[in-house]
Amino acid sequence: MRRYAGEEISQAADLLEWLAARGRALADCGQADVDIWAVEHSVSDRVNVQAFLQWSAANRLSPRFELSAAQGPRAAALPERDRTGGSASCSPTIALSCVPGSPR
């Protein structure tokens, strides 16, 4: 429990520092700011900062924000044509020879 509280405090401080570096105060922070912060941080970071955001809204220090722990950076899966270099007939063992521009 103590470690978790420390992580929450650490992420609250990180968010405040992140806002300050962008010339924003918590009271002036908008949903877009929180969304950008969330995308740049891990799921764990977002989970740890939620209590702070709820507390700040409850104490009228900030607007109420929506912060989904699931949102965040995710690499989109490459389409099959990009994974195989544009040739659907490439096998995984020879896929490198199918990459455009590579020696065949």
Backbone atoms as SQL, in Angstrom:
CREATE TABLE atoms (id INTEGER PRIMARY KEY, chain TEXT, resi INTEGER, resn TEXT, atom TEXT, x REAL, y REAL, z REAL);
INSERT INTO atoms VALUES
  (1, 'A', 1, 'MET', 'N', 0.832, -1.191, 0.000),
  (2, 'A', 1, 'MET', 'CA', 0.000, 0.000, 0.000),
  (3, 'A', 1, 'MET', 'C', 0.877, 1.256, 0.000),
  (4, 'A', 2, 'ARG', 'N', 1.934, 1.225, 0.792),
  (5, 'A', 2, 'ARG', 'CA', 2.810, 2.388, 0.894),
  (6, 'A', 2, 'ARG', 'C', 3.515, 2.667, -0.435),
  (7, 'A', 3, 'ARG', 'N', 3.973, 1.602, -1.096),
  (8, 'A', 3, 'ARG', 'CA', 4.644, 1.756, -2.390),
  (9, 'A', 3, 'ARG', 'C', 3.682, 2.334, -3.419),
  (10, 'A', 4, 'TYR', 'N', 2.439, 1.838, -3.436),
  (11, 'A', 4, 'TYR', 'CA', 1.441, 2.312, -4.385),
  (12, 'A', 4, 'TYR', 'C', 1.177, 3.802, -4.171),
  (13, 'A', 5, 'ALA', 'N', 1.069, 4.239, -2.924),
  (14, 'A', 5, 'ALA', 'CA', 0.852, 5.656, -2.630),
  (15, 'A', 5, 'ALA', 'C', 2.038, 6.479, -3.119),
  (16, 'A', 6, 'GLY', 'N', 3.233, 5.960, -2.960),
  (17, 'A', 6, 'GLY', 'CA', 4.420, 6.657, -3.447),
  (18, 'A', 6, 'GLY', 'C', 4.412, 6.802, -4.953),
  (19, 'A', 7, 'GLU', 'N', 3.952, 5.770, -5.658),
  (20, 'A', 7, 'GLU', 'CA', 3.869, 5.826, -7.114),
  (21, 'A', 7, 'GLU', 'C', 2.810, 6.838, -7.559),
  (22, 'A', 8, 'GLU', 'N', 1.696, 6.910, -6.814),
  (23, 'A', 8, 'GLU', 'CA', 0.662, 7.902, -7.136),
  (24, 'A', 8, 'GLU', 'C', 1.206, 9.322, -6.973),
  (25, 'A', 9, 'ILE', 'N', 1.925, 9.549, -5.888),
  (26, 'A', 9, 'ILE', 'CA', 2.501, 10.879, -5.644),
  (27, 'A', 9, 'ILE', 'C', 3.529, 11.209, -6.720),
  (28, 'A', 10, 'SER', 'N', 4.330, 10.234, -7.066),
  (29, 'A', 10, 'SER', 'CA', 5.346, 10.439, -8.098),
  (30, 'A', 10, 'SER', 'C', 4.708, 10.803, -9.439),
  (31, 'A', 11, 'GLN', 'N', 3.637, 10.126, -9.801),
  (32, 'A', 11, 'GLN', 'CA', 2.979, 10.423, -11.081),
  (33, 'A', 11, 'GLN', 'C', 2.233, 11.754, -11.035),
  (34, 'A', 12, 'ALA', 'N', 1.683, 12.121, -9.897),
  (35, 'A', 12, 'ALA', 'CA', 1.044, 13.433, -9.759),
  (36, 'A', 12, 'ALA', 'C', 2.085, 14.527, -9.965),
  (37, 'A', 13, 'ALA', 'N', 3.254, 14.354, -9.351),
  (38, 'A', 13, 'ALA', 'CA', 4.337, 15.325, -9.516),
  (39, 'A', 13, 'ALA', 'C', 4.810, 15.368, -10.966),
  (40, 'A', 14, 'ASP', 'N', 4.894, 14.207, -11.597),
  (41, 'A', 14, 'ASP', 'CA', 5.302, 14.143, -13.003),
  (42, 'A', 14, 'ASP', 'C', 4.310, 14.902, -13.891),
  (43, 'A', 15, 'LEU', 'N', 3.031, 14.709, -13.646),
  (44, 'A', 15, 'LEU', 'CA', 2.017, 15.421, -14.427),
  (45, 'A', 15, 'LEU', 'C', 2.136, 16.928, -14.235),
  (46, 'A', 16, 'LEU', 'N', 2.305, 17.361, -12.997),
  (47, 'A', 16, 'LEU', 'CA', 2.433, 18.798, -12.722),
  (48, 'A', 16, 'LEU', 'C', 3.692, 19.383, -13.374),
  (49, 'A', 17, 'GLU', 'N', 4.792, 18.637, -13.342),
  (50, 'A', 17, 'GLU', 'CA', 6.021, 19.085, -14.008),
  (51, 'A', 17, 'GLU', 'C', 5.834, 19.137, -15.515),
  (52, 'A', 18, 'TRP', 'N', 5.146, 18.150, -16.059),
  (53, 'A', 18, 'TRP', 'CA', 4.877, 18.091, -17.491),
  (54, 'A', 18, 'TRP', 'C', 4.045, 19.300, -17.920),
  (55, 'A', 19, 'LEU', 'N', 3.025, 19.616, -17.133),
  (56, 'A', 19, 'LEU', 'CA', 2.193, 20.790, -17.430),
  (57, 'A', 19, 'LEU', 'C', 3.016, 22.074, -17.352),
  (58, 'A', 20, 'ALA', 'N', 3.814, 22.200, -16.297),
  (59, 'A', 20, 'ALA', 'CA', 4.628, 23.409, -16.107),
  (60, 'A', 20, 'ALA', 'C', 5.594, 23.604, -17.274),
  (61, 'A', 21, 'ALA', 'N', 6.161, 22.515, -17.775),
  (62, 'A', 21, 'ALA', 'CA', 7.093, 22.602, -18.906),
  (63, 'A', 21, 'ALA', 'C', 6.395, 23.104, -20.160),
  (64, 'A', 22, 'ARG', 'N', 5.083, 22.995, -20.194),
  (65, 'A', 22, 'ARG', 'CA', 4.292, 23.469, -21.330),
  (66, 'A', 22, 'ARG', 'C', 3.580, 24.785, -21.024),
  (67, 'A', 23, 'GLY', 'N', 3.966, 25.396, -19.890),
  (68, 'A', 23, 'GLY', 'CA', 3.389, 26.682, -19.522),
  (69, 'A', 23, 'GLY', 'C', 1.946, 26.606, -19.063),
  (70, 'A', 24, 'ARG', 'N', 1.545, 25.446, -18.549),
  (71, 'A', 24, 'ARG', 'CA', 0.165, 25.250, -18.106),
  (72, 'A', 24, 'ARG', 'C', 0.128, 24.993, -16.599),
  (73, 'A', 25, 'ALA', 'N', -0.896, 25.518, -15.971),
  (74, 'A', 25, 'ALA', 'CA', -1.155, 25.221, -14.558),
  (75, 'A', 25, 'ALA', 'C', -2.262, 24.176, -14.507),
  (76, 'A', 26, 'LEU', 'N', -2.371, 23.476, -13.400),
  (77, 'A', 26, 'LEU', 'CA', -3.409, 22.460, -13.259),
  (78, 'A', 26, 'LEU', 'C', -4.797, 23.063, -13.472),
  (79, 'A', 27, 'ALA', 'N', -5.032, 24.247, -12.950),
  (80, 'A', 27, 'ALA', 'CA', -6.345, 24.892, -13.089),
  (81, 'A', 27, 'ALA', 'C', -6.663, 25.219, -14.546),
  (82, 'A', 28, 'ASP', 'N', -5.631, 25.416, -15.367),
  (83, 'A', 28, 'ASP', 'CA', -5.826, 25.752, -16.776),
  (84, 'A', 28, 'ASP', 'C', -5.762, 24.532, -17.684),
  (85, 'A', 29, 'CYS', 'N', -5.487, 23.403, -17.109),
  (86, 'A', 29, 'CYS', 'CA', -5.329, 22.168, -17.866),
  (87, 'A', 29, 'CYS', 'C', -6.670, 21.750, -18.460),
  (88, 'A', 30, 'GLY', 'N', -6.632, 21.285, -19.688),
  (89, 'A', 30, 'GLY', 'CA', -7.845, 20.805, -20.343),
  (90, 'A', 30, 'GLY', 'C', -7.764, 19.318, -20.629),
  (91, 'A', 31, 'GLN', 'N', -8.867, 18.763, -21.090),
  (92, 'A', 31, 'GLN', 'CA', -8.905, 17.337, -21.420),
  (93, 'A', 31, 'GLN', 'C', -7.849, 16.988, -22.468),
  (94, 'A', 32, 'ALA', 'N', -7.633, 17.886, -23.424),
  (95, 'A', 32, 'ALA', 'CA', -6.620, 17.621, -24.457),
  (96, 'A', 32, 'ALA', 'C', -5.228, 17.476, -23.840),
  (97, 'A', 33, 'ASP', 'N', -4.916, 18.308, -22.837),
  (98, 'A', 33, 'ASP', 'CA', -3.618, 18.197, -22.159),
  (99, 'A', 33, 'ASP', 'C', -3.475, 16.826, -21.496),
  (100, 'A', 34, 'VAL', 'N', -4.510, 16.400, -20.806),
  (101, 'A', 34, 'VAL', 'CA', -4.482, 15.109, -20.117),
  (102, 'A', 34, 'VAL', 'C', -4.380, 13.975, -21.135),
  (103, 'A', 35, 'ASP', 'N', -5.072, 14.115, -22.257),
  (104, 'A', 35, 'ASP', 'CA', -5.008, 13.083, -23.291),
  (105, 'A', 35, 'ASP', 'C', -3.592, 12.961, -23.850),
  (106, 'A', 36, 'ILE', 'N', -2.946, 14.086, -24.102),
  (107, 'A', 36, 'ILE', 'CA', -1.575, 14.059, -24.625),
  (108, 'A', 36, 'ILE', 'C', -0.638, 13.428, -23.595),
  (109, 'A', 37, 'TRP', 'N', -0.766, 13.841, -22.328),
  (110, 'A', 37, 'TRP', 'CA', 0.064, 13.257, -21.271),
  (111, 'A', 37, 'TRP', 'C', -0.140, 11.741, -21.233),
  (112, 'A', 38, 'ALA', 'N', -1.396, 11.316, -21.309),
  (113, 'A', 38, 'ALA', 'CA', -1.719, 9.892, -21.208),
  (114, 'A', 38, 'ALA', 'C', -1.092, 9.088, -22.339),
  (115, 'A', 39, 'VAL', 'N', -1.111, 9.632, -23.534),
  (116, 'A', 39, 'VAL', 'CA', -0.539, 8.926, -24.675),
  (117, 'A', 39, 'VAL', 'C', 0.968, 8.782, -24.530),
  (118, 'A', 40, 'GLU', 'N', 1.591, 9.742, -23.894),
  (119, 'A', 40, 'GLU', 'CA', 3.045, 9.720, -23.720),
  (120, 'A', 40, 'GLU', 'C', 3.503, 8.874, -22.532),
  (121, 'A', 41, 'HIS', 'N', 2.558, 8.338, -21.760),
  (122, 'A', 41, 'HIS', 'CA', 2.912, 7.595, -20.543),
  (123, 'A', 41, 'HIS', 'C', 2.319, 6.191, -20.558),
  (124, 'A', 42, 'SER', 'N', 2.844, 5.355, -19.705),
  (125, 'A', 42, 'SER', 'CA', 2.427, 3.954, -19.640),
  (126, 'A', 42, 'SER', 'C', 1.074, 3.792, -18.953),
  (127, 'A', 43, 'VAL', 'N', 0.513, 2.613, -19.112),
  (128, 'A', 43, 'VAL', 'CA', -0.749, 2.287, -18.448),
  (129, 'A', 43, 'VAL', 'C', -0.580, 2.436, -16.941),
  (130, 'A', 44, 'SER', 'N', 0.533, 1.970, -16.413),
  (131, 'A', 44, 'SER', 'CA', 0.800, 2.071, -14.983),
  (132, 'A', 44, 'SER', 'C', 0.809, 3.531, -14.526),
  (133, 'A', 45, 'ASP', 'N', 1.445, 4.399, -15.310),
  (134, 'A', 45, 'ASP', 'CA', 1.471, 5.827, -14.973),
  (135, 'A', 45, 'ASP', 'C', 0.065, 6.403, -14.943),
  (136, 'A', 46, 'ARG', 'N', -0.742, 6.028, -15.934),
  (137, 'A', 46, 'ARG', 'CA', -2.115, 6.554, -16.006),
  (138, 'A', 46, 'ARG', 'C', -2.952, 6.066, -14.826),
  (139, 'A', 47, 'VAL', 'N', -2.778, 4.814, -14.458),
  (140, 'A', 47, 'VAL', 'CA', -3.508, 4.275, -13.305),
  (141, 'A', 47, 'VAL', 'C', -3.107, 5.041, -12.043),
  (142, 'A', 48, 'ASN', 'N', -1.805, 5.297, -11.906),
  (143, 'A', 48, 'ASN', 'CA', -1.295, 5.955, -10.705),
  (144, 'A', 48, 'ASN', 'C', -1.702, 7.420, -10.603),
  (145, 'A', 49, 'VAL', 'N', -1.986, 8.090, -11.706),
  (146, 'A', 49, 'VAL', 'CA', -2.337, 9.513, -11.661),
  (147, 'A', 49, 'VAL', 'C', -3.851, 9.734, -11.529),
  (148, 'A', 50, 'GLN', 'N', -4.646, 8.696, -11.728),
  (149, 'A', 50, 'GLN', 'CA', -6.102, 8.853, -11.684),
  (150, 'A', 50, 'GLN', 'C', -6.606, 9.400, -10.352),
  (151, 'A', 51, 'ALA', 'N', -6.094, 8.898, -9.247),
  (152, 'A', 51, 'ALA', 'CA', -6.560, 9.360, -7.934),
  (153, 'A', 51, 'ALA', 'C', -6.273, 10.847, -7.749),
  (154, 'A', 52, 'PHE', 'N', -5.115, 11.290, -8.224),
  (155, 'A', 52, 'PHE', 'CA', -4.775, 12.710, -8.127),
  (156, 'A', 52, 'PHE', 'C', -5.738, 13.560, -8.949),
  (157, 'A', 53, 'LEU', 'N', -6.034, 13.119, -10.159),
  (158, 'A', 53, 'LEU', 'CA', -6.963, 13.879, -11.003),
  (159, 'A', 53, 'LEU', 'C', -8.361, 13.926, -10.385),
  (160, 'A', 54, 'GLN', 'N', -8.792, 12.828, -9.802),
  (161, 'A', 54, 'GLN', 'CA', -10.102, 12.810, -9.131),
  (162, 'A', 54, 'GLN', 'C', -10.096, 13.740, -7.916),
  (163, 'A', 55, 'TRP', 'N', -9.026, 13.700, -7.146),
  (164, 'A', 55, 'TRP', 'CA', -8.904, 14.560, -5.975),
  (165, 'A', 55, 'TRP', 'C', -8.886, 16.032, -6.387),
  (166, 'A', 56, 'SER', 'N', -8.114, 16.362, -7.425),
  (167, 'A', 56, 'SER', 'CA', -8.014, 17.767, -7.845),
  (168, 'A', 56, 'SER', 'C', -9.360, 18.288, -8.344),
  (169, 'A', 57, 'ALA', 'N', -10.137, 17.453, -9.010),
  (170, 'A', 57, 'ALA', 'CA', -11.466, 17.875, -9.470),
  (171, 'A', 57, 'ALA', 'C', -12.424, 18.013, -8.286),
  (172, 'A', 58, 'ALA', 'N', -12.369, 17.069, -7.354),
  (173, 'A', 58, 'ALA', 'CA', -13.254, 17.118, -6.184),
  (174, 'A', 58, 'ALA', 'C', -12.985, 18.352, -5.325),
  (175, 'A', 59, 'ASN', 'N', -11.738, 18.822, -5.335),
  (176, 'A', 59, 'ASN', 'CA', -11.373, 20.007, -4.559),
  (177, 'A', 59, 'ASN', 'C', -11.363, 21.280, -5.400),
  (178, 'A', 60, 'ARG', 'N', -11.950, 21.176, -6.583),
  (179, 'A', 60, 'ARG', 'CA', -12.107, 22.310, -7.509),
  (180, 'A', 60, 'ARG', 'C', -10.785, 22.980, -7.868),
  (181, 'A', 61, 'LEU', 'N', -9.757, 22.153, -7.980),
  (182, 'A', 61, 'LEU', 'CA', -8.447, 22.654, -8.404),
  (183, 'A', 61, 'LEU', 'C', -8.251, 22.476, -9.906),
  (184, 'A', 62, 'SER', 'N', -9.121, 21.660, -10.483),
  (185, 'A', 62, 'SER', 'CA', -9.065, 21.389, -11.915),
  (186, 'A', 62, 'SER', 'C', -10.442, 20.961, -12.386),
  (187, 'A', 63, 'PRO', 'N', -10.648, 20.966, -13.689),
  (188, 'A', 63, 'PRO', 'CA', -11.885, 20.376, -14.202),
  (189, 'A', 63, 'PRO', 'C', -11.857, 18.861, -13.977),
  (190, 'A', 64, 'ARG', 'N', -12.979, 18.223, -14.182),
  (191, 'A', 64, 'ARG', 'CA', -13.046, 16.767, -14.100),
  (192, 'A', 64, 'ARG', 'C', -12.548, 16.211, -15.437),
  (193, 'A', 65, 'PHE', 'N', -11.672, 15.227, -15.350),
  (194, 'A', 65, 'PHE', 'CA', -11.099, 14.638, -16.551),
  (195, 'A', 65, 'PHE', 'C', -11.491, 13.179, -16.685),
  (196, 'A', 66, 'GLU', 'N', -11.528, 12.717, -17.929),
  (197, 'A', 66, 'GLU', 'CA', -11.678, 11.295, -18.206),
  (198, 'A', 66, 'GLU', 'C', -10.304, 10.779, -18.580),
  (199, 'A', 67, 'LEU', 'N', -9.884, 9.748, -17.900),
  (200, 'A', 67, 'LEU', 'CA', -8.580, 9.166, -18.168),
  (201, 'A', 67, 'LEU', 'C', -8.729, 7.661, -18.178),
  (202, 'A', 68, 'SER', 'N', -8.716, 7.105, -19.347),
  (203, 'A', 68, 'SER', 'CA', -8.837, 5.667, -19.480),
  (204, 'A', 68, 'SER', 'C', -7.471, 5.032, -19.309),
  (205, 'A', 69, 'ALA', 'N', -7.377, 4.073, -18.429),
  (206, 'A', 69, 'ALA', 'CA', -6.099, 3.374, -18.240),
  (207, 'A', 69, 'ALA', 'C', -5.711, 2.623, -19.498),
  (208, 'A', 70, 'ALA', 'N', -6.685, 2.293, -20.325),
  (209, 'A', 70, 'ALA', 'CA', -6.404, 1.518, -21.527),
  (210, 'A', 70, 'ALA', 'C', -5.884, 2.376, -22.675),
  (211, 'A', 71, 'GLN', 'N', -6.154, 3.669, -22.659),
  (212, 'A', 71, 'GLN', 'CA', -5.696, 4.491, -23.780),
  (213, 'A', 71, 'GLN', 'C', -4.194, 4.650, -23.718),
  (214, 'A', 72, 'GLY', 'N', -3.591, 4.852, -24.827),
  (215, 'A', 72, 'GLY', 'CA', -2.168, 5.054, -24.803),
  (216, 'A', 72, 'GLY', 'C', -1.475, 4.592, -26.058),
  (217, 'A', 73, 'PRO', 'N', -0.168, 4.688, -26.034),
  (218, 'A', 73, 'PRO', 'CA', 0.564, 4.365, -27.243),
  (219, 'A', 73, 'PRO', 'C', 0.482, 2.883, -27.570),
  (220, 'A', 74, 'ARG', 'N', 0.074, 2.606, -28.747),
  (221, 'A', 74, 'ARG', 'CA', 0.041, 1.237, -29.244),
  (222, 'A', 74, 'ARG', 'C', 0.420, 1.277, -30.699),
  (223, 'A', 75, 'ALA', 'N', 1.325, 0.461, -31.060),
  (224, 'A', 75, 'ALA', 'CA', 1.690, 0.391, -32.462),
  (225, 'A', 75, 'ALA', 'C', 0.612, -0.386, -33.206),
  (226, 'A', 76, 'ALA', 'N', 0.175, 0.166, -34.302),
  (227, 'A', 76, 'ALA', 'CA', -0.808, -0.530, -35.116),
  (228, 'A', 76, 'ALA', 'C', -0.124, -1.716, -35.798),
  (229, 'A', 77, 'ALA', 'N', -0.857, -2.768, -35.958),
  (230, 'A', 77, 'ALA', 'CA', -0.314, -3.927, -36.648),
  (231, 'A', 77, 'ALA', 'C', -0.081, -3.565, -38.115),
  (232, 'A', 78, 'LEU', 'N', 1.020, -4.039, -38.628),
  (233, 'A', 78, 'LEU', 'CA', 1.304, -3.798, -40.042),
  (234, 'A', 78, 'LEU', 'C', 0.380, -4.642, -40.904),
  (235, 'A', 79, 'PRO', 'N', -0.128, -4.081, -41.999),
  (236, 'A', 79, 'PRO', 'CA', -0.915, -4.897, -42.923),
  (237, 'A', 79, 'PRO', 'C', -0.039, -6.008, -43.509),
  (238, 'A', 80, 'GLU', 'N', -0.657, -7.076, -43.941),
  (239, 'A', 80, 'GLU', 'CA', 0.076, -8.229, -44.483),
  (240, 'A', 80, 'GLU', 'C', 1.023, -7.815, -45.607),
  (241, 'A', 81, 'ARG', 'N', 0.582, -6.925, -46.482),
  (242, 'A', 81, 'ARG', 'CA', 1.431, -6.537, -47.619),
  (243, 'A', 81, 'ARG', 'C', 2.710, -5.843, -47.140),
  (244, 'A', 82, 'ASP', 'N', 2.643, -5.105, -46.001),
  (245, 'A', 82, 'ASP', 'CA', 3.833, -4.442, -45.475),
  (246, 'A', 82, 'ASP', 'C', 4.756, -5.419, -44.751),
  (247, 'A', 83, 'ARG', 'N', 4.165, -6.413, -44.100),
  (248, 'A', 83, 'ARG', 'CA', 4.989, -7.407, -43.410),
  (249, 'A', 83, 'ARG', 'C', 5.738, -8.291, -44.396),
  (250, 'A', 84, 'THR', 'N', 5.159, -8.491, -45.571),
  (251, 'A', 84, 'THR', 'CA', 5.786, -9.372, -46.558),
  (252, 'A', 84, 'THR', 'C', 6.438, -8.591, -47.685),
  (253, 'A', 85, 'GLY', 'N', 6.518, -7.286, -47.558),
  (254, 'A', 85, 'GLY', 'CA', 7.177, -6.481, -48.575),
  (255, 'A', 85, 'GLY', 'C', 6.365, -6.315, -49.837),
  (256, 'A', 86, 'GLY', 'N', 5.059, -6.512, -49.763),
  (257, 'A', 86, 'GLY', 'CA', 4.198, -6.288, -50.915),
  (258, 'A', 86, 'GLY', 'C', 3.886, -7.545, -51.694),
  (259, 'A', 87, 'SER', 'N', 4.505, -8.634, -51.349),
  (260, 'A', 87, 'SER', 'CA', 4.256, -9.873, -52.070),
  (261, 'A', 87, 'SER', 'C', 3.608, -10.878, -51.139),
  (262, 'A', 88, 'ALA', 'N', 2.383, -11.216, -51.453),
  (263, 'A', 88, 'ALA', 'CA', 1.660, -12.165, -50.613),
  (264, 'A', 88, 'ALA', 'C', 2.232, -13.568, -50.731),
  (265, 'A', 89, 'SER', 'N', 3.047, -13.803, -51.749),
  (266, 'A', 89, 'SER', 'CA', 3.585, -15.145, -51.941),
  (267, 'A', 89, 'SER', 'C', 4.880, -15.394, -51.176),
  (268, 'A', 90, 'CYS', 'N', 5.404, -14.384, -50.488),
  (269, 'A', 90, 'CYS', 'CA', 6.651, -14.562, -49.732),
  (270, 'A', 90, 'CYS', 'C', 6.416, -15.433, -48.519),
  (271, 'A', 91, 'SER', 'N', 7.324, -16.333, -48.291),
  (272, 'A', 91, 'SER', 'CA', 7.251, -17.111, -47.068),
  (273, 'A', 91, 'SER', 'C', 8.067, -16.382, -46.014),
  (274, 'A', 92, 'PRO', 'N', 7.823, -16.631, -44.717),
  (275, 'A', 92, 'PRO', 'CA', 8.585, -15.947, -43.665),
  (276, 'A', 92, 'PRO', 'C', 10.083, -16.150, -43.795),
  (277, 'A', 93, 'THR', 'N', 10.528, -17.272, -44.317),
  (278, 'A', 93, 'THR', 'CA', 11.960, -17.535, -44.407),
  (279, 'A', 93, 'THR', 'C', 12.638, -16.741, -45.516),
  (280, 'A', 94, 'ILE', 'N', 11.884, -16.304, -46.509),
  (281, 'A', 94, 'ILE', 'CA', 12.478, -15.523, -47.587),
  (282, 'A', 94, 'ILE', 'C', 11.901, -14.121, -47.674),
  (283, 'A', 95, 'ALA', 'N', 11.224, -13.669, -46.619),
  (284, 'A', 95, 'ALA', 'CA', 10.554, -12.374, -46.635),
  (285, 'A', 95, 'ALA', 'C', 11.535, -11.239, -46.883),
  (286, 'A', 96, 'LEU', 'N', 12.763, -11.324, -46.392),
  (287, 'A', 96, 'LEU', 'CA', 13.725, -10.244, -46.595),
  (288, 'A', 96, 'LEU', 'C', 14.016, -10.018, -48.061),
  (289, 'A', 97, 'SER', 'N', 14.013, -11.050, -48.854),
  (290, 'A', 97, 'SER', 'CA', 14.277, -10.878, -50.276),
  (291, 'A', 97, 'SER', 'C', 13.107, -10.248, -50.997),
  (292, 'A', 98, 'CYS', 'N', 11.961, -10.176, -50.347),
  (293, 'A', 98, 'CYS', 'CA', 10.777, -9.587, -50.958),
  (294, 'A', 98, 'CYS', 'C', 10.596, -8.128, -50.606),
  (295, 'A', 99, 'VAL', 'N', 11.419, -7.604, -49.707),
  (296, 'A', 99, 'VAL', 'CA', 11.300, -6.215, -49.299),
  (297, 'A', 99, 'VAL', 'C', 11.749, -5.347, -50.456),
  (298, 'A', 100, 'PRO', 'N', 10.897, -4.372, -50.873),
  (299, 'A', 100, 'PRO', 'CA', 11.272, -3.515, -51.988),
  (300, 'A', 100, 'PRO', 'C', 12.620, -2.851, -51.727),
  (301, 'A', 101, 'GLY', 'N', 13.485, -2.870, -52.750),
  (302, 'A', 101, 'GLY', 'CA', 14.784, -2.236, -52.631),
  (303, 'A', 101, 'GLY', 'C', 15.873, -3.148, -52.101),
  (304, 'A', 102, 'SER', 'N', 15.509, -4.331, -51.623),
  (305, 'A', 102, 'SER', 'CA', 16.541, -5.238, -51.115),
  (306, 'A', 102, 'SER', 'C', 17.054, -6.091, -52.273),
  (307, 'A', 103, 'PRO', 'N', 18.312, -6.547, -52.184),
  (308, 'A', 103, 'PRO', 'CA', 18.842, -7.403, -53.257),
  (309, 'A', 103, 'PRO', 'C', 18.055, -8.706, -53.321),
  (310, 'A', 104, 'ARG', 'N', 17.827, -9.169, -54.503),
  (311, 'A', 104, 'ARG', 'CA', 17.035, -10.399, -54.655),
  (312, 'A', 104, 'ARG', 'C', 17.897, -11.572, -54.985);
